Amino acid sequence: MVAEERPTRVRDLGKAISRRLPQVELSELLMEVDRWTGFSRCFEHAGGYAARHPELPAQLYAAVLAQGCNLGLTRMAHITDLDYQRLAWTTQWYLRDATLKAAVTGLVNYQGRQPLSAAWGGGTLSSSDGQRFPVAGHAANATALPRYFGYGRGVTFYTWTSDQFSQYGTKVIPTTVRDATYVLDEILDNETELNLVEHTTDTAGYTEIVFALFDLLGFQFSPRIRDLGTQQLYRLGREPRYPHLDARLKGFFDHALILSRWDDLLRVAGSLKLGWVTASLLIGKLQAYPRQNPLARALQEYGRLIKTLFILRYLDDETLRRRIHSQLNKGEALHALRRFLVIAHDGKIRRKDQEEQQDQAGCLNLLTNAVVVWNTVYMQAAIEQLRVEGFPIDPDDLTHLSPARYEHINPYGKYSFELALEPHQLRPLRSA
């Protein structure tokens, strides 16, 4: 498919907006977004109710930035002149998967209510993709993948992105495990106001079992499959029925197996819907022994039917192809933003425990959504200002804009070049 060239007027509009966006420190951006959304109220003490000290918000912001930007608490304490012990205590008792997810949910919902977000999507389409990060030192869940990590090891931060540029979920997964194993997890665990109907991935995000589960759960699965011409298409029965397609429909799916296991397939869908089992656990087990497991074989047969119908629709519908491509590009743009935010230690994850890595991924997701929300609000203000100035703006051009921008953001903090020392005076040594 030929890439759609952005009109000149869209590029001019993007440049005009960029010139009007304020320069901002990342720390100030985080505080401003909290003032709008109150996401910091989601961070509750793990031991239950605890009085909130006036200094707690600053410590929370610093702790989130320390993890999301990969700085670590020691360096953050030095940069901010905050007490390391207080930062460590705040991180231990307030930053965990449940509170980070609640904070992200608030940001995703706030983003969905912005007028400009409606130009990007209705919150019904999403995508997911993995972003690989090298790991410093030894971590039990890190795996070798020379293509990405050279002689080192790494992990994957798998993220789920809505068509409004918000990221409603993230999960740390092994780099060598196929993305398709995890693709349903955050969709089924979605607690935001997003009314998800359709989901897309790249080739690594699909299997025939995944096609079947999406359909049984009432979702439309629309992956972008590499080398589509080599895909096996399936039909019912061996009698020629489709004069123009029979040459392509070379496979035959076992409808008798599907019918004999239909009640089991519905029970699987019900168990996933009710949260009795996580999708990644179920898919992992089924893919481990697909030939020996009758349920896995039935899901594969049903998935072949659903995949064939999707591929035929994909080939026939250019609008569908462009929608899928556009959504996956949104995820790639957010990957670039996340790379920009992970500034320290050459992007190498220093956390060794998977739970700590998950907390770090949650902090990075929180920062990413905060930047998207801030950019969206200020882009709206810039658009209104441009209209007042008489700048011609076609409402259809707004769909081509993106809040995944960071040229105006300073993630490094500010340096002071005032030295409060007399000539030849040395700083006092630290106590042992």
C-alpha angles and dihedrals in degrees: 000000000000114000114250110245114227112238117249091245090058092052090048091050091050092051092048091052092047091054090055100046110105121243106248140183113236091234091053091047090055093050093047093051089049089054089056099041107021091223092155089069087070090069103092126175111265091227093059127257116011130167110258110237115220089242094053097092092055090048091049093051091048093047092050092048092046092057101032093050092040092238098128127222097274094058093040091053089052094047096047101033088234120142112267093215091054091049091049091048092049091048093049097047104032110027111073137126096270096050094041091051091050090051092049090049090056092051093047091051092048090050090051091057095055114107093226092055090065088064090059098045148315096253092255099104126062140165137202134208140161127248116200123221126184117235123225113227125346122334123171095225096043116107135194119254110161093194090067107017105031107208093346136078134244150171136233126241102209113202137188117216128194124216087253090065093252119130109221099181146019135184136181110233136171111271094227096054115094113255091231090074091068104029096104099045102089094033090061091039094049111137097171128101090256110124097212116198106151133035133190136192138167122260095286090060099064140074129157090255089056091050089054096047094049091053094046089051093051098252129124112236112204112172125175102238120203118228091014092177091067094055118118112238121203137211139187113259131349098263114109108253106152113053094192097041107035091092089059099038095076098145129075123209122212104243092175090062091050092051093046091053098035095111090050091051091052091049090053091052091048092050091052093047092051093046095241089135132016116245093231092055092049095044091046092053094045094048092049093066108014097152097049095044115080091198091054090049091051091050091049092051092049090045090055089057093049093044092051092051091048095049091051091050091045092054092048100044118065091179090059092050092051092047091053092046092048093050093050089050089057089057091049091051090053090049088059090050091050091050088053091052096049092073105150133081094011089291092296114147109232099187111104102189117078093224090054090047089052090053090050091050088050091052091049089050090050091051092047092053092045090055091047092050093047092048092048093052094047093042088056090052091048092050091052090049091050091051090052089051090053097252108159109243122180110204089223090061091064090073090068095056122098133205090200091100130122110169090112096048124094110203095174102071123228131293124221118216097193112112114203095198132105118238111285090006116136127211116253114263119247119257115253 
